[in-house]
Amino acid sequence: MEGTFTITLESYDGKDKEVVVPDGIMKIGPQAFANNRYLKKVTIPEGVESIGEEAFASCANLGEVVVPATVREIAAGAFKGCWRLREVTVPEGVTELGAKAFFRCRSLKEVVLPRSLVSIGDSCFTHCLELESVTLPASLERIGAAAFNNCGKLVIDQLPESLDTIEDEAFRSCDALTDMEIPDSVGWIGRRCFMNCKGLFSVTLPSGIDFIEEGTFQGCSELGVVAVPAGLTHVESMAFAGTKLAPDDIAFPESCVIAPDAFDVLKP
């Protein structure tokens, strides 16, 4: 018989606290372990290549997952709502983390990302309240919308030179961010990207940015230093509302069009 077969684990409804996925499995299917309240540890064996959509979603007591080096896909919502998950190492070869892959993993403290990673999906780490440490690899090109929204303890030491796009609200309410130097490779910073980052005090924007979008730094109450590029053409509504800054505090190009309410103070 010719052809390629993929052996998928489609469902598990047991009550074991620790599960070792059997050898020979190549894919953990969509929602295969979803909503299992008994599960505390899962060991995924070598040979598994894909963790499907919402495969472990809402496994509220799952605190440890062993992910093998063979995995190449972590799909949308794969571990969302795993409240007790503490740390994750994403294996080399994974190029994209699906949307909401670790959404609301509120105990997650440390994530190790592979050098192969190109894209972090929308809302991937949203509401990971304890997340402190993420090293963004030199391969990364895109940070999705709300990817790190409300990760209040997250510290990013450096954004990689490979980065091209930071989508809407990517770092909203990341209070531990302080000094952001955004590399010149970035050509797009989305709306409300750094909104309500209460600890942010200094930002250097990349040379290729021509728009500062709506609400980009709104509510960054400690922000007092911003360096903008010579090619900046527009500053949109509420971009710097609720910061320490006034228009004269930033060396805007003469031709830059600044929205009338770009610096309005936030109303209670």
C-alpha positions in Angstrom: 0.0 0.0 0.0 1.4 3.4 -1.0 0.8 6.8 0.6 1.4 8.6 3.8 -0.7 8.0 7.0 -1.1 10.4 9.9 -2.1 8.9 13.2 -4.1 11.3 15.2 -5.1 11.2 18.9 -8.7 12.5 18.5 -10.0 12.3 22.1 -9.1 11.5 25.7 -11.8 11.6 28.4 -9.9 9.8 31.2 -9.4 10.9 34.8 -5.6 10.3 35.1 -3.6 13.1 36.5 -0.5 12.3 34.4 -0.8 11.1 30.8 1.9 9.8 28.4 0.7 10.0 24.9 1.4 6.7 23.2 4.3 6.3 20.7 3.2 6.4 17.1 0.9 9.3 17.4 1.7 12.1 15.0 -0.9 14.7 15.8 -2.9 15.7 18.8 -6.3 16.5 17.4 -8.5 19.5 17.9 -9.9 19.6 21.5 -8.5 16.1 22.2 -8.0 16.9 25.9 -10.1 20.1 26.1 -11.9 20.8 29.4 -10.2 17.9 31.3 -10.1 19.0 34.9 -8.1 16.1 36.2 -5.0 16.4 34.0 -1.9 17.8 35.7 1.0 16.6 33.4 1.2 15.5 29.8 4.2 14.0 28.1 4.0 14.2 24.3 6.4 11.7 22.7 8.9 12.2 19.9 7.2 11.8 16.5 4.2 14.1 17.3 4.4 16.9 14.7 1.2 18.9 15.4 -0.8 20.1 18.5 -4.2 20.9 17.1 -6.6 23.7 17.7 -7.7 23.9 21.4 -6.1 20.5 22.0 -5.6 21.3 25.7 -7.9 24.3 26.0 -9.3 24.9 29.5 -7.4 22.1 31.2 -7.5 24.2 34.3 -5.1 22.0 36.4 -2.6 21.3 33.7 0.7 22.5 35.1 3.4 20.8 33.0 3.6 19.8 29.3 6.6 18.1 27.8 6.7 19.1 24.1 9.1 17.1 21.9 11.5 18.4 19.3 9.5 16.9 16.5 6.5 19.3 16.9 6.2 21.8 14.1 2.8 23.3 14.8 1.1 24.7 17.8 -2.3 25.7 16.5 -4.8 28.3 17.6 -6.0 28.1 21.2 -3.9 24.9 21.8 -3.3 25.7 25.5 -5.7 28.6 26.1 -7.1 28.7 29.6 -4.5 26.4 31.1 -4.4 28.4 34.3 -1.7 26.4 36.1 0.7 26.0 33.2 4.0 27.6 34.5 6.6 27.3 31.7 6.8 26.3 28.1 9.7 25.5 25.7 8.6 25.8 22.1 10.8 23.4 20.0 13.0 24.4 17.0 11.2 24.1 13.7 8.0 25.8 14.9 7.6 28.9 12.7 4.2 30.3 13.9 2.3 30.2 17.2 -1.4 30.1 16.6 -3.8 32.8 17.7 -4.7 32.5 21.4 -2.3 29.5 21.7 -1.5 30.4 25.4 -4.4 32.9 26.0 -5.2 33.4 29.7 -2.5 31.0 30.9 -2.4 33.2 34.0 0.3 31.2 35.9 2.7 31.1 32.9 6.0 32.7 33.9 8.6 31.8 31.3 8.4 31.0 27.6 11.4 29.8 25.5 10.8 30.6 21.8 12.8 28.8 19.0 15.1 30.5 16.6 12.8 29.3 13.8 9.8 31.4 14.9 8.5 33.9 12.4 5.1 34.9 13.7 3.4 35.2 17.1 -0.4 34.9 16.5 -3.1 37.3 17.6 -3.8 37.3 21.4 -1.2 34.5 21.8 -0.2 35.4 25.3 -3.1 37.8 26.2 -3.8 37.9 30.0 -0.7 35.8 30.9 -0.6 37.8 34.2 2.6 36.2 35.6 4.6 36.2 32.4 8.0 37.7 33.1 10.5 36.3 30.6 10.3 36.0 26.8 13.3 36.2 24.5 12.2 37.1 21.1 14.3 35.3 18.5 16.2 36.9 15.7 13.9 35.2 13.1 10.7 36.9 14.3 8.9 39.1 11.7 5.5 39.6 13.2 3.9 40.2 16.6 0.2 39.7 16.2 -2.7 41.9 17.5 -2.9 41.8 21.3 -0.2 39.2 21.4 1.0 40.3 24.9 -2.0 42.4 26.0 -2.2 42.6 29.7 1.0 40.9 30.5 1.7 43.3 33.3 5.0 41.7 34.5 6.6 41.2 31.1 10.0 42.6 30.4 11.3 42.7 26.8 15.0 43.5 26.8 15.3 43.8 23.0 13.1 43.6 19.9 14.9 41.7 17.1 16.2 43.4 14.0 14.1 40.9 11.9 10.8 42.4 13.2 8.6 44.0 10.5 5.2 44.4 12.0 3.8 45.0 15.5 0.0 44.8 15.3 -2.8 46.6 17.2 -2.6 46.4 21.0 0.3 44.0 20.9 1.8 45.3 24.1 -1.2 47.0 25.6 -1.1 47.2 29.5 2.4 45.8 29.8 3.3 47.9 32.8 6.8 46.5 33.3 8.0 47.8 29.9 10.2 50.8 30.5 12.5 51.7 27.7 11.6 50.6 24.1 14.0 51.0 21.2 12.1 49.8 18.2 14.4 48.6 15.5 14.5 50.2 12.0 13.3 47.0 10.4 9.8 47.7 11.8 7.6 49.3 9.2 4.2 49.2 11.0 3.1 49.8 14.6 -0.6 49.3 15.1 -3.2 51.2 17.0 -3.1 51.3 20.8 0.1 49.2 20.6 1.5 50.4 23.8 -1.6 51.8 25.4 -1.7 51.9 29.2 1.9 50.8 29.6 2.2 52.6 33.0 6.0 52.1 33.4 7.0 53.1 29.9 9.1 56.3 30.1 11.2 56.3 26.9 10.6 55.3 23.3 12.7 55.4 20.1 10.7 54.9 17.0 12.1 53.3 13.8 13.2 55.3 10.8 10.7 53.8 8.4 7.6 54.7 10.4 5.5 57.5 8.8 2.3 57.2 11.0 1.9 57.1 14.7 -1.5 55.4 14.9 -4.6 56.2 17.0 -3.9 55.7 20.8 -0.5 54.2 20.3 0.8 55.5 23.6 -2.4 56.6 25.2 -2.4 56.3 29.0 1.4 55.8 29.3 1.4 58.1 32.3 5.2 58.0 32.8 6.2 58.6 29.1 8.4 61.6 28.8 10.9 60.9 26.1 10.1 60.0 22.5 12.4 60.1 19.5 10.6 60.2 16.1 12.0 59.7 12.6 12.6 62.5 10.1 10.0 60.9 7.7 7.1 61.0 10.1 4.0 62.5 8.4 1.0 61.9 10.7 0.2 61.6 14.4 -3.3 60.3 14.9 -6.0 60.9 17.5 -5.1 60.3 21.1 -1.6 59.0 20.2 0.0 60.6 23.3 -3.1 61.3 25.4 -2.6 60.8 29.1 1.3 61.0 28.9 3.7 63.6 30.3 4.2 64.9 26.8 3.1 68.1 25.1 3.6 68.6 21.3 6.7 70.9 21.9 8.4 68.1 23.8 8.9 66.0 20.7 11.0 67.1 17.7 8.4 66.5 15.0 9.3 67.2 11.3 7.9 70.5 10.2 5.6 68.9 7.7 4.1 66.4 10.2 0.3 66.6 10.6 -0.7 66.2 14.2 -4.3 65.4 15.1 -5.9 68.1 17.3 -6.6 65.6 20.1 -3.3 63.7 19.8 -2.1 65.1 23.2 -5.5 65.5 25.0 -5.4 64.5 28.6 -7.4 61.5 29.4 -10.7 62.3 31.1 -11.8 60.2 34.2 
